[in-house]
Amino acid sequence: MVKQERAARTRQALIQAAAEVFAEEGFVTASLSTISKRAGVSNGALHFHFANKGMLADAVEAEAAKAVRLITEAARAWQGESLQAVVDATHELTRSLTHDTVVRGGFELAGDTTRRGEPSLRTQWRHWVEDSLRRADRNGALAEGVSWSDSARVIVAATVGFEVLGGDDTSWLSRQNVTRFWEVILPRLAGRQDLDRLVSSGSRPTAVVPSAERTSG
């Protein structure tokens, strides 16, 4: 049991270190020696858990995807199939991009054109936003004449833009910037019956799940 716990801690340290290095340097430039040094383990220990850099990147993306899924599921559980769930999820996503290195590293990998395979985090996020706007439209929450698909494109483009710009300047990921975005968008997007109830700054306290909790779940 002690060995298993030690192995789990080492694996998590490697994922955390890899996410940091991928976020800083990108997938192509990042080296396994840099990652193992950042994690405080030997190259041999790294190769025991991950045969190559691609497998390590896959692990970072998988954990980041789990974090994003928890964010979107929590938003919908709190606000149901409403526009407020989308507002809340964007706030939590940008907060995670600031404070959760694994999420940041996962999105950095999503923008790497040398990697192809499973849907990226950006694709995962796009699908959720599209589904949420489709549900909102079905429930009559959108303003008359507003297209759910066009609205989803605008929201995805904006949030991915925040993510990309935030890689160089984290002020782009601030709560104030995301709130301003929604202050501009919601009056055009939401039906009159719902607009006064929507909170541009988010309707609930932030609730990022720690990486250790994600891993154990």
Secondary structure in CASP SS format (residue, H / E / C, confidence):
PFRMAT SS
TARGET T0000
AUTHOR 0000-0000-0000
METHOD secondary structure of the structure
MODEL  1
M C 1.00
V H 1.00
K H 1.00
Q H 1.00
E H 1.00
R H 1.00
A H 1.00
A H 1.00
R H 1.00
T H 1.00
R H 1.00
Q H 1.00
A H 1.00
L H 1.00
I H 1.00
Q H 1.00
A H 1.00
A H 1.00
A H 1.00
E H 1.00
V H 1.00
F H 1.00
A H 1.00
E H 1.00
E H 1.00
G C 1.00
F C 1.00
V C 1.00
T C 1.00
A C 1.00
S C 1.00
L H 1.00
S H 1.00
T H 1.00
I H 1.00
S H 1.00
K H 1.00
R H 1.00
A H 1.00
G C 1.00
V C 1.00
S C 1.00
N H 1.00
G H 1.00
A H 1.00
L H 1.00
H H 1.00
F H 1.00
H H 1.00
F C 1.00
A C 1.00
N C 1.00
K H 1.00
G H 1.00
M H 1.00
L H 1.00
A H 1.00
D H 1.00
A H 1.00
V H 1.00
E H 1.00
A H 1.00
E H 1.00
A H 1.00
A H 1.00
K H 1.00
A H 1.00
V H 1.00
R H 1.00
L H 1.00
I H 1.00
T H 1.00
E H 1.00
A H 1.00
A H 1.00
R H 1.00
A H 1.00
W H 1.00
Q H 1.00
G C 1.00
E C 1.00
S C 1.00
L H 1.00
Q H 1.00
A H 1.00
V H 1.00
V H 1.00
D H 1.00
A H 1.00
T H 1.00
H H 1.00
E H 1.00
L H 1.00
T H 1.00
R H 1.00
S H 1.00
L H 1.00
T H 1.00
H H 1.00
D C 1.00
T H 1.00
V H 1.00
V H 1.00
R H 1.00
G H 1.00
G H 1.00
F H 1.00
E H 1.00
L H 1.00
A H 1.00
G C 1.00
D C 1.00
T C 1.00
T C 1.00
R C 1.00
R C 1.00
G C 1.00
E C 1.00
P C 1.00
S C 1.00
L H 1.00
R H 1.00
T H 1.00
Q H 1.00
W H 1.00
R H 1.00
H H 1.00
W H 1.00
V H 1.00
E H 1.00
D H 1.00
S H 1.00
L H 1.00
R H 1.00
R H 1.00
A H 1.00
D H 1.00
R H 1.00
N C 1.00
G C 1.00
A C 1.00
L E 1.00
A C 1.00
E C 1.00
G C 1.00
V C 1.00
S C 1.00
W H 1.00
S H 1.00
D H 1.00
S H 1.00
A H 1.00
R H 1.00
V H 1.00
I H 1.00
V H 1.00
A H 1.00
A H 1.00
T H 1.00
V H 1.00
G H 1.00
F H 1.00
E H 1.00
V H 1.00
L H 1.00
G H 1.00
G C 1.00
D C 1.00
D C 1.00
T H 1.00
S H 1.00
W H 1.00
L H 1.00
S C 1.00
R H 1.00
Q H 1.00
N H 1.00
V H 1.00
T H 1.00
R H 1.00
F H 1.00
W H 1.00
E H 1.00
V H 1.00
I H 1.00
L H 1.00
P H 1.00
R H 1.00
L H 1.00
A E 1.00
G C 1.00
R H 1.00
Q H 1.00
D H 1.00
L H 1.00
D C 1.00
R C 1.00
L C 1.00
V C 1.00
S C 1.00
S C 1.00
G C 1.00
S C 1.00
R C 1.00
P C 1.00
T C 1.00
A C 1.00
V C 1.00
V C 1.00
P C 1.00
S H 1.00
A H 1.00
E H 1.00
R H 1.00
T H 1.00
S H 1.00
G C 1.00
END
